[in-house]
Amino acid sequence: MLAYTRHGLAWHIVRGYTHPDGMVIAQPYRGLDCRRLAEPPSTLLPCIGGRAWLVRVSDIVLRLWPEDSYRLIAASTPLDEMLGEIGAYWRGLTGSRPIGCHGRRSDYDLLAVVDARRAFRVLQRMLEEGRIEQCKSDLREKREERVPGDASLHPEIVERSLTDSCYHGTPFTLRLLRRLSDSVCLGSETPLGKVSFTAEIRPDWESILVPARYRVKLDNGMSVVVETWRTRYQSLPSGLYRVAGTLYYSPEGYKVKVDWDGYIAVEELW
């Protein structure tokens, strides 16, 4: 959901599935002049085991619901055919287009709910058939590497991405949601410190969901889940990767989060 707040008169993108009571986790996005907003100080939330930007629900004066934006803007594009084929039973649109801040070459920031196992197979087939393909270089935003070999910019990974590409020439990012319902942010995830390691990643259907998760085994035999909300770290191809981030313990087990202070970088692709 896109939320317009009276505090700062700015658009925020509401993110995540759990939110503190009376507040939402929301990334500062655009001002009235469509300029990108500077990131304000974040707040440590034990229930997610990390930091986040918070907006009071009482400060929200306008909401743009993604399913409404999709029907008005994206339903008439070729992307509707793509979402239909992967079996999307809920479709949404967020990002720059619903608030009129897009350019001619802006992509469509799609949201969808699907049977992820089936969608993973269908998206792979579309890539093999050339219906999903790397966008032309002049269509894509220039990005800087976080570290040498950053997986989000590796040419072969960009070329093979299932969730940040073009469909019949129409640029899109695709965030496949794990669920539609929200819940109150309770419990805690315990940070155990910074880690870095090299591990084999083999993608499966969980790699295309938001957040993407990769189950890996460390040299000491410990199994962890590498978790990322970054679209360009989704659907990584099989290979050997360098991973850095913060190790957490939660009731679900051990996980490494890479988005705030880490990265995933390529050692070798198979």
C-alpha positions as CSV (number, residue, x, y, z in Angstrom):
1,M,0.0,0.0,0.0
2,L,1.1,3.6,-0.7
3,A,0.3,5.9,2.2
4,Y,0.4,9.7,2.1
5,T,1.1,11.2,5.5
6,R,0.5,14.7,7.0
7,H,3.9,14.4,8.7
8,G,6.3,15.7,6.0
9,L,3.6,15.6,3.3
10,A,5.2,12.6,1.6
11,W,4.4,9.2,0.2
12,H,5.5,6.1,2.0
13,I,5.5,2.5,0.9
14,V,4.0,0.2,3.6
15,R,6.2,-2.9,3.8
16,G,6.1,-6.2,5.6
17,Y,3.4,-8.4,7.2
18,T,3.7,-7.4,10.9
19,H,3.4,-3.9,12.3
20,P,3.5,-2.4,15.8
21,D,0.1,-1.6,17.3
22,G,-1.0,1.8,16.0
23,M,1.9,2.1,13.5
24,V,3.0,0.7,10.2
25,I,6.5,-0.1,8.9
26,A,6.8,2.2,5.9
27,Q,9.7,3.2,3.7
28,P,9.9,6.9,2.9
29,Y,9.4,7.2,-0.9
30,R,8.5,10.4,-2.7
31,G,7.6,14.0,-1.9
32,L,4.9,16.0,-3.6
33,D,7.5,17.0,-6.3
34,C,8.2,13.3,-6.9
35,R,11.7,13.6,-5.6
36,R,13.0,10.6,-3.7
37,L,13.1,11.2,0.1
38,A,16.1,11.0,2.3
39,E,16.0,8.2,4.8
40,P,15.2,9.4,8.3
41,P,16.6,7.6,11.4
42,S,15.2,4.1,11.8
43,T,13.8,2.4,14.9
44,L,15.0,-0.9,16.4
45,L,12.1,-3.4,16.5
46,P,12.8,-6.5,18.5
47,C,9.8,-8.3,16.9
48,I,11.5,-8.2,13.5
49,G,15.0,-8.4,14.8
50,G,16.2,-5.3,13.1
51,R,15.6,-1.6,12.2
52,A,12.6,-0.1,10.4
53,W,11.0,3.2,9.5
54,L,7.7,3.7,11.3
55,V,4.7,5.9,10.5
56,R,1.7,6.4,12.9
57,V,-1.6,5.2,11.4
58,S,-3.1,8.5,12.7
59,D,-0.7,10.4,10.4
60,I,-2.0,8.7,7.2
61,V,-4.4,10.9,5.3
62,L,-4.7,9.0,2.1
63,R,-4.2,5.4,1.1
64,L,-3.7,4.0,-2.4
65,W,-4.7,0.3,-2.4
66,P,-2.6,-1.8,-4.8
67,E,-5.4,-3.8,-6.2
68,D,-7.2,-0.6,-7.3
69,S,-4.0,0.8,-8.8
70,Y,-3.5,-2.4,-10.7
71,R,-7.0,-2.4,-12.2
72,L,-6.7,1.3,-13.3
73,I,-3.1,1.2,-14.6
74,A,-1.6,-2.3,-15.2
75,A,-4.6,-4.5,-16.2
76,S,-4.4,-3.4,-19.8
77,T,-0.7,-4.2,-20.2
78,P,1.0,-7.4,-21.4
79,L,1.9,-8.0,-17.7
80,D,-1.7,-9.0,-17.0
81,E,-1.2,-12.0,-19.4
82,M,2.0,-12.9,-17.5
83,L,0.2,-12.8,-14.1
84,G,-2.7,-14.8,-15.4
85,E,-0.4,-17.5,-16.7
86,I,1.4,-17.9,-13.3
87,G,-2.0,-18.2,-11.6
88,A,-2.1,-14.9,-9.7
89,Y,-5.4,-14.8,-7.8
90,W,-4.7,-11.4,-6.3
91,R,-2.9,-8.6,-8.2
92,G,-1.6,-5.2,-7.1
93,L,0.5,-2.3,-8.3
94,T,2.7,0.0,-6.2
95,G,5.7,2.3,-6.8
96,S,5.9,5.4,-8.9
97,R,3.1,4.8,-11.4
98,P,0.1,5.0,-9.0
99,I,1.2,8.4,-7.7
100,G,2.1,9.8,-11.2
101,C,5.9,10.0,-10.5
102,H,6.9,7.6,-13.3
103,G,8.8,8.3,-16.5
104,R,8.4,6.8,-19.9
105,R,10.8,4.0,-19.0
106,S,9.7,3.3,-15.5
107,D,8.9,-0.3,-14.6
108,Y,5.7,-1.6,-13.2
109,D,6.1,-2.6,-9.5
110,L,3.8,-5.6,-9.4
111,L,2.4,-7.4,-6.4
112,A,0.7,-10.8,-6.6
113,V,-0.4,-13.8,-4.6
114,V,0.1,-17.2,-6.3
115,D,0.8,-20.9,-5.7
116,A,4.6,-20.3,-5.5
117,R,5.6,-23.8,-6.5
118,R,3.6,-23.6,-9.7
119,A,4.6,-20.0,-10.4
120,F,8.3,-20.8,-10.1
121,R,8.0,-23.5,-12.8
122,V,6.0,-21.2,-15.1
123,L,8.3,-18.3,-14.8
124,Q,11.3,-20.5,-15.5
125,R,9.6,-21.7,-18.7
126,M,8.8,-18.1,-19.8
127,L,12.5,-17.3,-19.3
128,E,13.6,-20.3,-21.4
129,E,11.1,-19.3,-24.1
130,G,12.3,-15.8,-24.2
131,R,9.1,-14.2,-23.1
132,I,10.9,-13.0,-20.0
133,E,14.2,-11.4,-20.9
134,Q,16.7,-8.8,-19.7
135,C,15.5,-5.3,-20.4
136,K,17.5,-3.3,-22.8
137,S,20.3,-1.4,-21.0
138,D,18.7,2.0,-21.7
139,L,15.6,1.0,-19.9
140,R,17.2,0.1,-16.6
141,E,18.3,2.3,-13.7
142,K,22.0,2.5,-13.2
143,R,23.0,1.0,-9.9
144,E,26.3,0.8,-8.0
145,E,27.8,-2.4,-6.7
146,R,27.7,-2.8,-2.9
147,V,30.7,-5.1,-3.1
148,P,32.7,-6.7,-6.0
149,G,30.6,-9.4,-7.6
150,D,27.3,-8.1,-6.1
151,A,24.7,-10.6,-7.2
152,S,22.1,-7.8,-7.8
153,L,24.3,-6.5,-10.7
154,H,26.0,-9.6,-12.0
155,P,25.3,-9.6,-15.8
156,E,24.4,-13.3,-15.9
157,I,22.0,-13.0,-13.0
158,V,20.4,-9.9,-14.4
159,E,19.9,-11.7,-17.6
160,R,18.3,-14.7,-15.9
161,S,16.1,-12.8,-13.3
162,L,12.5,-14.0,-13.0
163,T,11.3,-11.1,-10.9
164,D,13.2,-8.0,-12.2
165,S,13.1,-8.1,-16.0
166,C,10.9,-7.4,-19.1
167,Y,7.9,-9.3,-20.3
168,H,7.5,-8.9,-24.1
169,G,9.4,-5.6,-23.7
170,T,7.4,-4.3,-20.7
171,P,9.7,-3.7,-17.7
172,F,8.5,-5.0,-14.3
173,T,9.5,-6.0,-10.8
174,L,7.5,-8.8,-9.3
175,R,6.9,-9.2,-5.6
176,L,5.1,-12.4,-4.8
177,L,3.6,-12.0,-1.3
178,R,3.7,-14.8,1.3
179,R,0.3,-13.6,2.5
180,L,-2.2,-10.7,2.3
181,S,-3.1,-10.5,6.0
182,D,-1.3,-8.3,8.5
183,S,-0.6,-9.0,12.1
184,V,0.6,-7.2,15.2
185,C,4.4,-7.3,15.6
186,L,5.0,-9.5,18.6
187,G,7.7,-11.7,19.9
188,S,11.4,-11.2,19.1
189,E,14.3,-12.3,16.9
190,T,17.6,-12.2,18.7
191,P,20.6,-10.8,16.9
192,L,23.7,-13.0,17.4
193,G,26.3,-10.9,15.6
194,K,27.7,-10.3,12.1
195,V,28.7,-13.3,10.0
196,S,30.2,-13.9,6.6
197,F,30.6,-17.2,4.8
198,T,30.7,-18.9,1.4
199,A,27.9,-21.3,0.6
200,E,26.1,-23.1,-2.2
201,I,22.7,-21.7,-3.1
202,R,20.2,-23.7,-5.0
203,P,17.0,-21.8,-5.7
204,D,13.5,-23.2,-5.2
205,W,10.0,-21.7,-5.0
206,E,10.9,-19.8,-1.8
207,S,13.4,-17.8,-3.7
208,I,10.7,-15.9,-5.7
209,L,8.6,-14.9,-2.6
210,V,8.9,-11.8,-0.5
211,P,11.0,-12.1,1.5
212,A,13.1,-14.6,-0.5
213,R,14.7,-17.4,1.5
214,Y,17.6,-19.7,0.7
215,R,18.4,-22.7,2.9
216,V,22.1,-23.2,3.1
217,K,24.6,-25.3,5.1
218,L,27.7,-23.8,6.5
219,D,31.1,-25.5,6.7
220,N,30.5,-26.4,10.3
221,G,27.4,-28.3,9.4
222,M,25.0,-25.6,10.7
223,S,21.9,-25.0,8.6
224,V,20.7,-21.4,8.2
225,V,18.2,-19.5,6.1
226,V,19.5,-16.5,4.1
227,E,16.6,-14.0,4.0
228,T,16.3,-10.9,1.8
229,W,13.6,-8.5,0.8
230,R,15.6,-7.1,-2.2
231,T,14.0,-8.0,-5.5
232,R,17.4,-8.3,-7.2
233,Y,18.5,-11.0,-4.7
234,Q,15.4,-13.1,-5.6
235,S,15.5,-16.2,-7.9
236,L,19.3,-16.4,-7.8
237,P,20.6,-19.2,-10.0
238,S,22.5,-22.2,-8.6
239,G,26.1,-21.4,-7.6
240,L,28.6,-20.6,-5.0
241,Y,28.0,-17.2,-3.2
242,R,29.7,-15.0,-0.6
243,V,27.1,-14.0,2.0
244,A,27.5,-11.3,4.7
245,G,24.9,-10.1,7.2
246,T,23.6,-10.5,10.7
247,L,22.8,-13.9,12.2
248,Y,19.5,-14.1,14.1
249,Y,17.8,-16.7,16.2
250,S,14.0,-16.9,16.1
251,P,11.4,-19.6,16.9
252,E,11.7,-20.7,13.3
253,G,15.5,-21.3,13.6
254,Y,18.6,-19.5,12.5
255,K,18.5,-16.9,9.7
256,V,21.0,-14.5,8.2
257,K,19.5,-11.1,7.1
258,V,21.6,-9.3,4.4
259,D,19.6,-6.2,3.5
260,W,20.7,-3.6,6.1
261,D,24.3,-4.3,6.5
262,G,25.3,-7.2,4.2
263,Y,25.3,-8.5,0.7
264,I,25.2,-11.6,-1.5
265,A,28.0,-11.8,-4.0
266,V,28.9,-14.3,-6.7
267,E,31.8,-16.6,-6.5
268,E,30.8,-19.1,-9.2
269,L,27.6,-19.8,-11.1
270,W,26.7,-23.3,-12.4
